[in-house]
Amino acid sequence: MRGGVIVAGGRSTRFGETDKAVAALAGTPMIRRVADRLQPVVDELVINCRDDQQPAIRDALAGYPLAVSYALDEEPDQGPVAGIRNGLTSVESEYATVVACDMPFVQSDVLSLLFERAEGHDAVVPRLDDGWLQTTQAVYRADAMGAACEAALAEGNPRVLAPLENIEYVVVEADEIESVGSTQSFENLNTREEFEEAADRLA
């Protein structure tokens, strides 16, 4: 059994007044586009979000073919490490992929590769040519990463890379990603301009 976690609790400050998670991207809420791309490779879906986001996200995911549960941020605005922790501690699966809600081009073949590489490790984290570790499109052993996130937050360290210092993980490089898909899988949309450009591609 494989889990999926979509992290959607951010405030979308660069996007404007609208919650980008449920903004219509070429006619479909962005979070639904992400969820649909996870569906072929996961058996359950957990949405991490704030309580006030939940009604709109439920509407966006109406009719989704997998069981969907919600891991709400009891303390909003604690950052992505808290969101990852909340999502991973709510899955039933041993391994789960964590994907940010603003990555509508996530590729199921890339996630399948990450799940395969994660076996026997606490995590598998992609690294693109810019050298940055992509922690919000990665696969984790849920209990290990959940505990590592909790420890980092308890130490007052909200850096998104901090939990990796306390788990055993492997890195998948860009060339291996490109053997099954493309690094477009990791493209995220932060601004209205990026959103509109992506909508043109999806139309």
LUMLUM-871967 format. One line per field, with one value per atom (N, C-alpha, C): residue number from 1; chain; y, x, z. Coordinates in nm, 4 decimals. Layout:
domi: [NUM; ...]
lumro: [A; ...]
Y: [Y; ...]
X: [X; ...]
Z: [Z; ...]
END
This chain:
domi: [1; 1; 1; 2; 2; 2; 3; 3; 3; 4; 4; 4; 5; 5; 5; 6; 6; 6; 7; 7; 7; 8; 8; 8; 9; 9; 9; 10; 10; 10; 11; 11; 11; 12; 12; 12; 13; 13; 13; 14; 14; 14; 15; 15; 15; 16; 16; 16; 17; 17; 17; 18; 18; 18; 19; 19; 19; 20; 20; 20; 21; 21; 21; 22; 22; 22; 23; 23; 23; 24; 24; 24; 25; 25; 25; 26; 26; 26; 27; 27; 27; 28; 28; 28; 29; 29; 29; 30; 30; 30; 31; 31; 31; 32; 32; 32; 33; 33; 33; 34; 34; 34; 35; 35; 35; 36; 36; 36; 37; 37; 37; 38; 38; 38; 39; 39; 39; 40; 40; 40; 41; 41; 41; 42; 42; 42; 43; 43; 43; 44; 44; 44; 45; 45; 45; 46; 46; 46; 47; 47; 47; 48; 48; 48; 49; 49; 49; 50; 50; 50; 51; 51; 51; 52; 52; 52; 53; 53; 53; 54; 54; 54; 55; 55; 55; 56; 56; 56; 57; 57; 57; 58; 58; 58; 59; 59; 59; 60; 60; 60; 61; 61; 61; 62; 62; 62; 63; 63; 63; 64; 64; 64; 65; 65; 65; 66; 66; 66; 67; 67; 67; 68; 68; 68; 69; 69; 69; 70; 70; 70; 71; 71; 71; 72; 72; 72; 73; 73; 73; 74; 74; 74; 75; 75; 75; 76; 76; 76; 77; 77; 77; 78; 78; 78; 79; 79; 79; 80; 80; 80; 81; 81; 81; 82; 82; 82; 83; 83; 83; 84; 84; 84; 85; 85; 85; 86; 86; 86; 87; 87; 87; 88; 88; 88; 89; 89; 89; 90; 90; 90; 91; 91; 91; 92; 92; 92; 93; 93; 93; 94; 94; 94; 95; 95; 95; 96; 96; 96; 97; 97; 97; 98; 98; 98; 99; 99; 99; 100; 100; 100; 101; 101; 101; 102; 102; 102; 103; 103; 103; 104; 104; 104; 105; 105; 105; 106; 106; 106; 107; 107; 107; 108; 108; 108; 109; 109; 109; 110; 110; 110; 111; 111; 111; 112; 112; 112; 113; 113; 113; 114; 114; 114; 115; 115; 115; 116; 116; 116; 117; 117; 117; 118; 118; 118; 119; 119; 119; 120; 120; 120; 121; 121; 121; 122; 122; 122; 123; 123; 123; 124; 124; 124; 125; 125; 125; 126; 126; 126; 127; 127; 127; 128; 128; 128; 129; 129; 129; 130; 130; 130; 131; 131; 131; 132; 132; 132; 133; 133; 133; 134; 134; 134; 135; 135; 135; 136; 136; 136; 137; 137; 137; 138; 138; 138; 139; 139; 139; 140; 140; 140; 141; 141; 141; 142; 142; 142; 143; 143; 143; 144; 144; 144; 145; 145; 145; 146; 146; 146; 147; 147; 147; 148; 148; 148; 149; 149; 149; 150; 150; 150; 151; 151; 151; 152; 152; 152; 153; 153; 153; 154; 154; 154; 155; 155; 155; 156; 156; 156; 157; 157; 157; 158; 158; 158; 159; 159; 159; 160; 160; 160; 161; 161; 161; 162; 162; 162; 163; 163; 163; 164; 164; 164; 165; 165; 165; 166; 166; 166; 167; 167; 167; 168; 168; 168; 169; 169; 169; 170; 170; 170; 171; 171; 171; 172; 172; 172; 173; 173; 173; 174; 174; 174; 175; 175; 175; 176; 176; 176; 177; 177; 177; 178; 178; 178; 179; 179; 179; 180; 180; 180; 181; 181; 181; 182; 182; 182; 183; 183; 183; 184; 184; 184; 185; 185; 185; 186; 186; 186; 187; 187; 187; 188; 188; 188; 189; 189; 189; 190; 190; 190; 191; 191; 191; 192; 192; 192; 193; 193; 193; 194; 194; 194; 195; 195; 195; 196; 196; 196; 197; 197; 197; 198; 198; 198; 199; 199; 199; 200; 200; 200; 201; 201; 201; 202; 202; 202; 203; 203; 203]
lumro: [A; A; A; A; A; A; A; A; A; A; A; A; A; A; A; A; A; A; A; A; A; A; A; A; A; A; A; A; A; A; A; A; A; A; A; A; A; A; A; A; A; A; A; A; A; A; A; A; A; A; A; A; A; A; A; A; A; A; A; A; A; A; A; A; A; A; A; A; A; A; A; A; A; A; A; A; A; A; A; A; A; A; A; A; A; A; A; A; A; A; A; A; A; A; A; A; A; A; A; A; A; A; A; A; A; A; A; A; A; A; A; A; A; A; A; A; A; A; A; A; A; A; A; A; A; A; A; A; A; A; A; A; A; A; A; A; A; A; A; A; A; A; A; A; A; A; A; A; A; A; A; A; A; A; A; A; A; A; A; A; A; A; A; A; A; A; A; A; A; A; A; A; A; A; A; A; A; A; A; A; A; A; A; A; A; A; A; A; A; A; A; A; A; A; A; A; A; A; A; A; A; A; A; A; A; A; A; A; A; A; A; A; A; A; A; A; A; A; A; A; A; A; A; A; A; A; A; A; A; A; A; A; A; A; A; A; A; A; A; A; A; A; A; A; A; A; A; A; A; A; A; A; A; A; A; A; A; A; A; A; A; A; A; A; A; A; A; A; A; A; A; A; A; A; A; A; A; A; A; A; A; A; A; A; A; A; A; A; A; A; A; A; A; A; A; A; A; A; A; A; A; A; A; A; A; A; A; A; A; A; A; A; A; A; A; A; A; A; A; A; A; A; A; A; A; A; A; A; A; A; A; A; A; A; A; A; A; A; A; A; A; A; A; A; A; A; A; A; A; A; A; A; A; A; A; A; A; A; A; A; A; A; A; A; A; A; A; A; A; A; A; A; A; A; A; A; A; A; A; A; A; A; A; A; A; A; A; A; A; A; A; A; A; A; A; A; A; A; A; A; A; A; A; A; A; A; A; A; A; A; A; A; A; A; A; A; A; A; A; A; A; A; A; A; A; A; A; A; A; A; A; A; A; A; A; A; A; A; A; A; A; A; A; A; A; A; A; A; A; A; A; A; A; A; A; A; A; A; A; A; A; A; A; A; A; A; A; A; A; A; A; A; A; A; A; A; A; A; A; A; A; A; A; A; A; A; A; A; A; A; A; A; A; A; A; A; A; A; A; A; A; A; A; A; A; A; A; A; A; A; A; A; A; A; A; A; A; A; A; A; A; A; A; A; A; A; A; A; A; A; A; A; A; A; A; A; A; A; A; A; A; A; A; A; A; A; A; A; A; A; A; A; A; A; A; A; A; A; A; A; A; A; A; A; A; A; A; A; A; A; A; A; A; A; A; A; A; A; A; A; A; A; A; A; A; A; A; A; A; A; A; A; A; A; A; A; A; A; A; A; A; A; A; A; A; A; A; A; A]
Y: [-0.1197; 0.0000; 0.1247; 0.2192; 0.3430; 0.4619; 0.5573; 0.6749; 0.7967; 0.8904; 1.0190; 1.1305; 1.2309; 1.3485; 1.4721; 1.5537; 1.6831; 1.7908; 1.8714; 1.9785; 2.1068; 2.1598; 2.2732; 2.3839; 2.3837; 2.4757; 2.6137; 2.6401; 2.7708; 2.8822; 3.0046; 3.1214; 3.1768; 3.1260; 3.1708; 3.3215; 3.3759; 3.5212; 3.5848; 3.5123; 3.5678; 3.5532; 3.4808; 3.4517; 3.5547; 3.6189; 3.7167; 3.6751; 3.7240; 3.7014; 3.5582; 3.4933; 3.3604; 3.2526; 3.1456; 3.0288; 2.9536; 2.9512; 2.8903; 2.7410; 2.6764; 2.5329; 2.4988; 2.5854; 2.5568; 2.6492; 2.7314; 2.8177; 2.7318; 2.7734; 2.6961; 2.7125; 2.6028; 2.6008; 2.5333; 2.6144; 2.5643; 2.4853; 2.5414; 2.4855; 2.3827; 2.3427; 2.2410; 2.2940; 2.2813; 2.3279; 2.2667; 2.3486; 2.2997; 2.1768; 2.1766; 2.0615; 1.9349; 1.9492; 1.8317; 1.7804; 1.8701; 1.8258; 1.7456; 1.7928; 1.7192; 1.5835; 1.5835; 1.4587; 1.3580; 1.4056; 1.3151; 1.2516; 1.3245; 1.2700; 1.1747; 1.1875; 1.0921; 0.9619; 0.9710; 0.8591; 0.7274; 0.7270; 0.5983; 0.5262; 0.5966; 0.5345; 0.5259; 0.5752; 0.5683; 0.4991; 0.4500; 0.3798; 0.4629; 0.5687; 0.6580; 0.7980; 0.8972; 1.0360; 1.1136; 1.1847; 1.2718; 1.4150; 1.5038; 1.6459; 1.7183; 1.7845; 1.8712; 2.0133; 2.0732; 2.2089; 2.2720; 2.3997; 2.4668; 2.4330; 2.4491; 2.4171; 2.5003; 2.6276; 2.7144; 2.6794; 2.6021; 2.5613; 2.4373; 2.3615; 2.2283; 2.2252; 2.3111; 2.3020; 2.3167; 2.4150; 2.4363; 2.3206; 2.2648; 2.1516; 2.0282; 2.0067; 1.8949; 1.9070; 2.0276; 2.0490; 2.0182; 2.0614; 2.0389; 1.8905; 1.8111; 1.6679; 1.5817; 1.6428; 1.5664; 1.4625; 1.3378; 1.2310; 1.1668; 1.2061; 1.1472; 0.9970; 0.9119; 0.7676; 0.7010; 0.7689; 0.7101; 0.7705; 0.6986; 0.7527; 0.8752; 0.9825; 1.1072; 1.1395; 1.1679; 1.2136; 1.3449; 1.4114; 1.5457; 1.5502; 1.6061; 1.6290; 1.7798; 1.8313; 1.9763; 2.0326; 2.1525; 2.2235; 2.2826; 2.2209; 2.2753; 2.4131; 2.4329; 2.5645; 2.6091; 2.6912; 2.7332; 2.8102; 2.8171; 2.9022; 2.8586; 2.7282; 2.6752; 2.6309; 2.6434; 2.6129; 2.4714; 2.4414; 2.3124; 2.1923; 2.2076; 2.0934; 2.0461; 2.1392; 2.1025; 2.0374; 2.0888; 2.0291; 1.8876; 1.8658; 1.7310; 1.6373; 1.6839; 1.6015; 1.5647; 1.6631; 1.6383; 1.5403; 1.5551; 1.4635; 1.3220; 1.3074; 1.1742; 1.0995; 1.1694; 1.1010; 1.0610; 1.0977; 1.0626; 0.9522; 0.9098; 0.8036; 0.6664; 0.5691; 0.4319; 0.3535; 0.4000; 0.3300; 0.3446; 0.2456; 0.2566; 0.3683; 0.3754; 0.4777; 0.5687; 0.6960; 0.7927; 0.8968; 0.9401; 1.0543; 1.1813; 1.2833; 1.4166; 1.5072; 1.5739; 1.6632; 1.7938; 1.9042; 2.0349; 2.0548; 2.1305; 2.1502; 2.2354; 2.3015; 2.3905; 2.3274; 2.1934; 2.1204; 2.0423; 2.1112; 2.0440; 1.9568; 1.9646; 1.8832; 1.7581; 1.7259; 1.6078; 1.4852; 1.4009; 1.2869; 1.1557; 1.0763; 0.9503; 0.8560; 0.8593; 0.7729; 0.8134; 0.9428; 0.9897; 0.9419; 0.9529; 0.9071; 0.7565; 0.6817; 0.5363; 0.5033; 0.5760; 0.5570; 0.5850; 0.6928; 0.7289; 0.6228; 0.5710; 0.4644; 0.3413; 0.3058; 0.1887; 0.2088; 0.3275; 0.3553; 0.3693; 0.4002; 0.4237; 0.2954; 0.1826; 0.0569; 0.0336; 0.0099; -0.0154; 0.1086; 0.2257; 0.3528; 0.4332; 0.5355; 0.6243; 0.7251; 0.7514; 0.8496; 0.8395; 0.8867; 0.9123; 1.0530; 1.1351; 1.2769; 1.3131; 1.3687; 1.4098; 1.5320; 1.5366; 1.6548; 1.6963; 1.8172; 1.8663; 1.9303; 1.9776; 2.0296; 2.1523; 2.2222; 2.3385; 2.2981; 2.1675; 2.1175; 2.1150; 2.1672; 2.1755; 2.0427; 1.9983; 1.8764; 1.9073; 1.8283; 1.8525; 1.7772; 1.8364; 1.7683; 1.7653; 1.8512; 1.8509; 1.7830; 1.6964; 1.5934; 1.4786; 1.4049; 1.2996; 1.1868; 1.0755; 0.9627; 0.9353; 0.9166; 0.8986; 0.7738; 0.7116; 0.6183; 0.7045; 0.6877; 0.7859; 0.8050; 0.6951; 0.7112; 0.7781; 0.7425; 0.7993; 0.9489; 0.9877; 1.1293; 1.2091; 1.1520; 1.2216; 1.2543; 1.1559; 1.1776; 1.2789; 1.2744; 1.3687; 1.5114; 1.5274; 1.6604; 1.7104; 1.6224; 1.6597; 1.7028; 1.6287; 1.6618; 1.7968; 1.8230; 1.9506; 2.0667; 2.0505; 2.1573; 2.1775; 2.0677; 2.0782; 2.1514; 2.1403; 2.2095; 2.3536; 2.3950; 2.5293; 2.5485; 2.4389; 2.4445; 2.4159; 2.5202; 2.4996; 2.4806; 2.4763; 2.4619; 2.3335; 2.3414; 2.2263; 2.1094; 2.1383; 2.0309; 1.9731; 2.0380; 1.9952; 1.8512; 1.8024; 1.6641; 1.5603; 1.5933; 1.4970; 1.4664; 1.5558; 1.5344; 1.4205; 1.3777; 1.2741; 1.1459; 1.1317; 1.0072; 0.9610; 0.8372; 0.7796; 0.7919; 0.8672; 0.8878; 0.8722; 0.8464; 0.8400; 0.9514; 0.9897; 1.0977; 1.0399; 1.0857; 1.0524; 1.1775; 1.1637; 1.2780; 1.3027; 1.4206; 1.4627; 1.3668; 1.3096; 1.2208; 1.0953; 1.0469; 0.9298; 0.9667; 1.0854; 1.1338; 1.1373; 1.1869; 1.2032; 1.0705; 0.9634; 0.8311; 0.7778; 0.8341; 0.7886; 0.9013; 1.0258; 1.1397; 1.2643; 1.3730; 1.4965; 1.5753; 1.6674; 1.7495; 1.8546; 1.8623; 1.9477; 1.9026; 1.7772; 1.7248; 1.8126; 1.8823; 1.9585; 2.1071; 2.1454; 2.2858; 2.3265; 2.4360; 2.4832; 2.6238; 2.6556; 2.7816; 2.8689; 2.9807; 3.0695; 3.1992; 3.2453; 3.3760; 3.3602; 3.4641; 3.4659; 3.4491; 3.5109; 3.5026; 3.3580; 3.2886; 3.1478; 3.0635; 3.0938; 3.0216; 3.0377; 3.1594; 3.1852; 3.1219; 3.1235; 3.0597; 2.9084; 2.8489; 2.7058; 2.6734; 2.7596; 2.7387; 2.7370; 2.8239; 2.8256; 2.6913; 2.6326; 2.5034; 2.3899; 2.4024; 2.2945; 2.3078; 2.4242; 2.4491; 2.3624]
X: [0.0840; 0.0000; 0.0875; 0.0507; 0.1261; 0.0353; 0.0891; 0.0112; 0.0516; -0.0407; -0.0138; -0.0535; 0.0316; 0.0025; 0.0185; -0.0846; -0.0747; -0.0713; 0.0333; 0.0505; -0.0075; -0.1105; -0.1836; -0.2105; -0.1408; -0.1749; -0.1128; -0.0334; 0.0311; -0.0671; -0.0220; -0.1092; -0.1098; -0.0259; -0.0244; -0.0041; 0.0867; 0.0998; 0.1409; 0.2186; 0.2602; 0.1534; 0.0463; -0.0569; -0.1686; -0.1911; -0.2986; -0.4027; -0.5238; -0.6294; -0.6823; -0.6779; -0.7367; -0.6434; -0.7007; -0.6223; -0.5834; -0.4549; -0.4142; -0.4431; -0.4552; -0.4819; -0.6095; -0.7103; -0.8390; -0.8667; -0.7702; -0.7875; -0.8004; -0.8891; -0.9131; -0.7967; -0.7298; -0.6174; -0.6658; -0.6883; -0.7467; -0.8748; -0.9567; -1.0881; -1.0964; -0.9826; -0.9810; -0.9043; -0.9588; -0.8843; -0.7440; -0.6459; -0.5083; -0.4870; -0.5448; -0.5239; -0.5843; -0.6922; -0.7503; -0.6562; -0.5900; -0.4925; -0.3800; -0.3323; -0.2274; -0.2805; -0.3986; -0.4573; -0.4788; -0.5238; -0.5470; -0.4174; -0.3078; -0.1794; -0.1206; -0.1611; -0.1181; -0.1985; -0.3224; -0.4162; -0.3638; -0.2899; -0.2442; -0.1412; -0.0776; 0.0342; 0.0136; -0.0996; -0.1231; -0.2560; -0.2693; -0.3906; -0.4760; -0.4217; -0.4941; -0.4394; -0.5216; -0.4798; -0.5125; -0.4123; -0.4287; -0.4010; -0.4904; -0.4726; -0.4362; -0.3223; -0.2849; -0.3271; -0.4090; -0.4550; -0.5021; -0.5350; -0.5967; -0.7455; -0.8058; -0.9472; -1.0340; -0.9993; -1.0823; -1.0741; -0.9722; -0.9593; -1.0412; -1.0763; -1.1303; -1.2578; -1.3567; -1.4779; -1.4498; -1.3674; -1.3390; -1.2588; -1.1665; -1.0879; -1.1763; -1.2679; -1.3628; -1.4416; -1.4870; -1.5599; -1.4719; -1.3456; -1.2540; -1.2287; -1.2348; -1.2046; -1.3297; -1.4456; -1.5701; -1.5603; -1.5987; -1.5949; -1.4593; -1.3612; -1.2273; -1.2354; -1.1696; -1.1903; -1.1255; -1.0345; -0.9702; -1.0262; -1.0053; -1.0425; -0.9558; -1.0192; -0.9489; -0.9731; -0.8642; -0.8768; -0.8009; -0.8234; -0.7680; -0.6846; -0.5649; -0.4757; -0.4681; -0.5494; -0.5617; -0.4491; -0.4069; -0.3054; -0.3709; -0.3458; -0.4029; -0.3454; -0.2190; -0.1557; -0.1164; -0.1977; -0.1659; -0.0354; 0.0173; 0.1321; 0.2607; 0.2764; 0.3992; 0.5001; 0.4640; 0.5579; 0.5443; 0.6207; 0.6057; 0.6462; 0.7415; 0.7821; 0.6641; 0.5882; 0.4697; 0.3650; 0.3489; 0.2528; 0.2906; 0.4188; 0.4660; 0.4443; 0.4786; 0.4572; 0.3104; 0.2232; 0.0812; 0.0260; 0.0711; 0.0245; 0.0750; 0.2050; 0.2639; 0.2153; 0.1859; 0.1367; -0.0096; -0.0715; -0.2118; -0.2304; -0.1233; -0.1380; -0.1339; -0.1947; -0.1900; -0.0758; -0.0263; 0.0776; 0.2144; 0.3016; 0.4388; 0.5135; 0.4965; 0.5621; 0.4567; 0.4915; 0.4001; 0.4792; 0.4222; 0.4795; 0.4170; 0.4977; 0.4517; 0.4697; 0.3622; 0.3666; 0.2985; 0.3601; 0.2993; 0.1799; 0.0811; -0.0418; -0.0204; 0.0954; 0.1193; 0.2102; 0.2106; 0.2908; 0.1987; 0.1243; 0.0225; 0.0781; 0.2079; 0.2677; 0.3365; 0.3139; 0.3741; 0.3416; 0.4419; 0.4278; 0.4224; 0.3219; 0.3049; 0.4232; 0.4843; 0.6012; 0.7195; 0.7338; 0.8403; 0.8129; 0.6889; 0.6546; 0.6739; 0.6407; 0.6620; 0.8093; 0.8955; 1.0396; 1.0819; 1.0303; 1.0679; 1.0211; 0.9006; 0.8530; 0.9430; 0.9831; 1.0696; 1.2046; 1.2609; 1.3921; 1.3864; 1.2694; 1.2574; 1.2628; 1.2341; 1.2288; 1.3586; 1.3457; 1.4625; 1.5298; 1.4761; 1.5332; 1.4250; 1.4670; 1.3709; 1.3120; 1.3826; 1.3335; 1.4135; 1.3509; 1.4227; 1.3840; 1.4845; 1.4618; 1.5287; 1.4550; 1.5162; 1.6064; 1.7083; 1.7950; 1.8081; 1.7655; 1.7705; 1.9058; 1.9221; 2.0531; 2.0954; 1.9993; 2.0362; 2.0908; 2.0904; 2.1453; 2.0483; 1.9268; 1.8293; 1.7588; 1.7450; 1.6709; 1.5210; 1.4460; 1.3027; 1.2230; 1.2155; 1.1507; 0.9988; 0.9412; 0.7960; 0.7524; 0.8377; 0.7971; 0.8958; 0.8732; 0.9632; 0.8805; 0.9470; 0.8797; 0.9485; 0.8680; 0.9194; 0.8605; 0.9419; 0.8850; 0.8106; 0.6804; 0.5962; 0.6327; 0.6561; 0.6833; 0.8180; 0.9190; 1.0526; 1.0545; 0.9975; 0.9990; 0.9054; 0.7926; 0.7041; 0.7738; 0.8480; 0.9221; 1.0346; 1.1019; 1.2109; 1.1583; 1.0413; 0.9797; 0.9431; 0.8881; 0.8507; 0.9742; 1.0839; 1.2066; 1.2618; 1.2604; 1.3108; 1.2283; 1.0971; 1.0110; 1.0314; 1.0499; 1.0732; 1.2027; 1.2994; 1.4275; 1.4206; 1.3051; 1.2904; 1.3561; 1.3683; 1.4344; 1.3323; 1.2745; 1.1695; 1.2215; 1.3553; 1.4094; 1.3577; 1.3192; 1.2577; 1.3556; 1.4866; 1.5856; 1.6243; 1.5834; 1.6273; 1.5901; 1.4697; 1.4364; 1.5253; 1.5782; 1.6629; 1.7906; 1.8293; 1.9511; 1.9353; 1.8114; 1.7856; 1.7270; 1.7323; 1.6863; 1.7898; 1.7735; 1.8621; 1.7910; 1.8505; 1.7821; 1.8787; 1.8215; 1.8992; 1.8523; 1.9386; 1.9109; 1.8961; 1.7953; 1.7784; 1.8121; 1.9064; 1.9532; 1.8636; 1.8820; 1.7973; 1.8031; 1.9219; 1.9310; 1.8474; 1.8376; 1.7533; 1.6058; 1.5701; 1.4335; 1.3989; 1.4920; 1.4650; 1.4632; 1.5053; 1.4965; 1.3536; 1.2675; 1.1278; 1.0284; 1.0736; 0.9837; 1.0639; 1.0267; 1.1027; 1.1012; 1.1946; 1.2022; 1.0915; 1.0100; 0.8901; 0.7984; 0.8124; 0.7324; 0.7437; 0.8559; 0.8840; 0.8502; 0.7943; 0.7599; 0.6483; 0.6689; 0.5642; 0.5209; 0.3959; 0.3347; 0.3123; 0.3828; 0.3734; 0.3005; 0.3057; 0.2492; 0.1373; 0.0584; -0.0475; 0.0100; 0.1256; 0.1868; 0.2238; 0.2848; 0.3197; 0.1942; 0.0900; -0.0363; -0.0982; -0.1013; -0.1625; -0.0823; 0.0501; 0.1333; 0.1099; 0.0966; 0.0686; -0.0697; -0.1667; -0.3016; -0.3023; -0.2208; -0.2126; -0.1599; -0.0650; -0.0101; -0.1097; -0.1977; -0.2926; -0.4228; -0.4466; -0.5745; -0.5866]
Z: [0.0000; 0.0000; 0.0000; -0.0848; -0.0973; -0.0682; 0.0054; 0.0421; -0.0390; -0.0470; -0.1081; -0.0136; 0.0000; 0.0824; -0.0052; -0.0088; -0.0756; 0.0321; 0.0300; 0.1282; 0.0693; 0.1367; 0.0794; 0.1803; 0.2941; 0.4010; 0.3941; 0.2914; 0.2812; 0.2489; 0.2662; 0.2484; 0.1065; 0.0175; -0.1225; -0.1332; -0.0543; -0.0459; -0.1783; -0.2598; -0.3889; -0.4965; -0.4657; -0.5649; -0.5630; -0.4499; -0.4405; -0.3373; -0.3534; -0.2554; -0.2571; -0.3712; -0.3872; -0.3340; -0.2785; -0.2391; -0.3658; -0.3971; -0.5235; -0.5280; -0.4123; -0.4121; -0.4872; -0.4770; -0.5411; -0.6588; -0.6956; -0.8129; -0.9385; -1.0288; -1.1511; -1.2475; -1.2758; -1.3693; -1.4967; -1.6003; -1.7251; -1.6961; -1.6053; -1.5785; -1.4685; -1.4101; -1.3047; -1.1851; -1.0633; -0.9467; -0.9429; -0.9109; -0.9179; -0.8294; -0.7088; -0.6212; -0.6812; -0.7588; -0.8247; -0.9333; -1.0044; -1.1047; -1.0388; -0.9232; -0.8529; -0.8071; -0.7466; -0.6974; -0.8103; -0.9253; -1.0381; -1.0868; -1.0771; -1.1203; -1.0166; -0.8917; -0.7895; -0.7954; -0.8399; -0.8310; -0.8891; -1.0025; -1.0560; -0.9687; -0.8750; -0.8023; -0.6518; -0.6002; -0.4554; -0.4275; -0.3049; -0.2625; -0.1674; -0.1143; -0.0236; -0.0438; -0.0114; -0.0277; 0.0992; 0.1504; 0.2662; 0.2216; 0.2569; 0.2272; 0.3558; 0.3552; 0.4668; 0.4327; 0.5188; 0.4934; 0.6241; 0.6178; 0.7307; 0.7356; 0.8511; 0.8663; 0.7723; 0.7544; 0.6708; 0.5225; 0.4824; 0.3430; 0.3110; 0.4125; 0.3909; 0.3049; 0.3258; 0.2435; 0.0933; 0.0571; -0.0855; -0.1434; -0.0654; -0.1146; -0.1287; -0.0354; -0.0484; -0.1791; -0.2091; -0.3341; -0.4548; -0.4485; -0.5606; -0.5840; -0.4772; -0.4876; -0.4945; -0.5127; -0.5215; -0.6333; -0.6014; -0.6998; -0.7195; -0.6410; -0.6548; -0.6244; -0.7021; -0.6886; -0.5682; -0.4994; -0.3820; -0.2544; -0.1440; -0.0138; 0.0158; 0.0596; 0.0918; 0.2386; 0.3120; 0.4500; 0.4641; 0.5770; 0.5964; 0.7230; 0.7104; 0.8242; 0.8423; 0.9316; 0.9467; 1.0324; 0.9970; 1.0747; 1.1992; 1.3144; 1.4380; 1.4688; 1.4326; 1.4441; 1.3038; 1.2397; 1.1025; 1.0941; 0.9727; 0.9405; 1.0095; 1.0320; 1.0911; 0.9852; 0.8573; 0.7506; 0.6970; 0.5907; 0.5233; 0.6073; 0.6995; 0.7819; 0.8666; 0.9215; 0.9991; 0.9101; 0.7890; 0.6972; 0.6579; 0.6311; 0.5974; 0.7149; 0.8354; 0.9546; 0.9698; 0.9602; 0.9804; 0.8775; 0.7535; 0.6503; 0.6694; 0.6962; 0.7074; 0.8313; 0.9386; 1.0579; 1.0444; 0.9323; 0.9093; 0.8049; 0.7391; 0.6388; 0.7067; 0.6418; 0.6895; 0.6256; 0.5131; 0.4379; 0.5032; 0.4788; 0.5288; 0.4570; 0.3256; 0.2450; 0.1841; 0.1732; 0.1129; 0.0361; -0.0738; -0.1437; -0.0893; -0.0757; -0.0371; -0.1580; -0.1980; -0.3135; -0.2761; -0.3122; -0.2875; -0.3794; -0.3313; -0.4086; -0.5328; -0.5433; -0.6571; -0.7616; -0.7691; -0.8674; -0.9615; -1.0487; -1.1301; -1.2415; -1.2667; -1.3722; -1.3178; -1.1892; -1.1293; -1.2137; -1.2347; -1.3253; -1.2474; -1.2766; -1.2043; -1.2271; -1.3449; -1.3690; -1.2819; -1.2578; -1.1684; -1.0254; -0.9821; -0.8472; -0.8338; -0.9377; -0.9340; -0.9153; -0.9859; -0.9697; -0.8261; -0.7690; -0.6320; -0.5329; -0.5506; -0.4627; -0.4721; -0.5933; -0.6103; -0.5428; -0.5580; -0.4996; -0.3480; -0.2941; -0.1495; -0.0684; -0.1289; -0.0535; 0.0227; 0.1517; 0.2350; 0.2885; 0.2565; 0.3034; 0.3746; 0.4473; 0.5115; 0.4135; 0.3053; 0.2088; 0.0801; -0.0262; -0.1507; -0.1946; -0.2202; -0.2475; -0.3799; -0.4745; -0.6005; -0.5827; -0.6669; -0.6716; -0.8170; -0.8487; -0.9855; -1.0134; -1.1357; -1.1766; -1.0982; -1.0364; -0.9551; -0.8187; -0.7899; -0.6654; -0.5495; -0.5700; -0.4615; -0.4433; -0.3194; -0.2889; -0.2878; -0.3609; -0.3790; -0.2723; -0.1542; -0.0419; -0.0543; -0.1384; -0.1540; -0.2836; -0.3348; -0.4306; -0.4110; -0.3045; -0.2607; -0.2009; -0.1680; -0.1031; 0.0294; 0.1339; 0.2694; 0.3348; 0.4223; 0.5171; 0.6184; 0.6260; 0.6935; 0.8401; 0.9133; 1.0560; 1.0800; 1.0006; 1.0200; 0.9881; 0.8763; 0.8398; 0.9298; 0.9684; 1.0606; 1.1911; 1.2437; 1.3684; 1.3495; 1.2344; 1.2079; 1.1968; 1.1365; 1.1292; 1.2683; 1.3488; 1.4854; 1.5648; 1.5495; 1.6215; 1.5766; 1.4457; 1.3954; 1.4491; 1.4508; 1.5014; 1.6516; 1.7241; 1.8690; 1.8993; 1.8080; 1.8239; 1.7743; 1.7252; 1.6721; 1.5377; 1.4603; 1.3304; 1.2204; 1.1602; 1.0607; 0.9182; 0.9001; 0.7641; 0.7006; 0.5738; 0.5083; 0.4935; 0.4972; 0.4872; 0.6233; 0.7311; 0.8641; 0.8974; 0.8659; 0.9025; 0.8350; 0.7184; 0.6478; 0.7257; 0.8158; 0.8934; 0.9933; 1.0176; 1.1174; 1.0600; 0.9276; 0.8655; 0.7637; 0.7217; 0.6196; 0.4855; 0.3938; 0.2656; 0.1492; 0.0323; -0.0904; -0.1831; -0.2733; -0.3674; -0.5076; -0.5796; -0.7204; -0.8011; -0.8917; -0.9689; -1.0911; -1.1516; -1.2629; -1.3798; -1.4090; -1.5253; -1.5064; -1.3823; -1.3581; -1.3687; -1.3207; -1.3388; -1.4870; -1.5676; -1.7098; -1.7850; -1.7202; -1.7845; -1.7846; -1.6990; -1.6943; -1.7215; -1.7158; -1.7342; -1.7616; -1.6964; -1.7145; -1.5835; -1.5733; -1.4528; -1.4486; -1.5541; -1.5484; -1.4350; -1.3933; -1.2824; -1.1581; -1.1428; -1.0211; -1.0345; -1.1459; -1.1662; -1.0696; -0.9984; -0.9092; -0.9504; -0.9178; -0.9593; -0.8371; -0.8320; -0.7163; -0.7446; -0.8680; -0.9014; -1.0034; -1.0164; -1.1172; -1.2573; -1.2810; -1.4137; -1.4466; -1.3500; -1.3713; -1.3903; -1.3155; -1.3240; -1.4629; -1.5121; -1.6422; -1.7556; -1.7424; -1.8453; -1.8468; -1.7284; -1.7199; -1.7758; -1.7496; -1.8018; -1.9541; -2.0147; -2.1609; -2.2137; -2.1433; -2.1861; -2.1703; -2.0700; -2.0413; -2.1182; -2.1734; -2.2432; -2.3685]
END
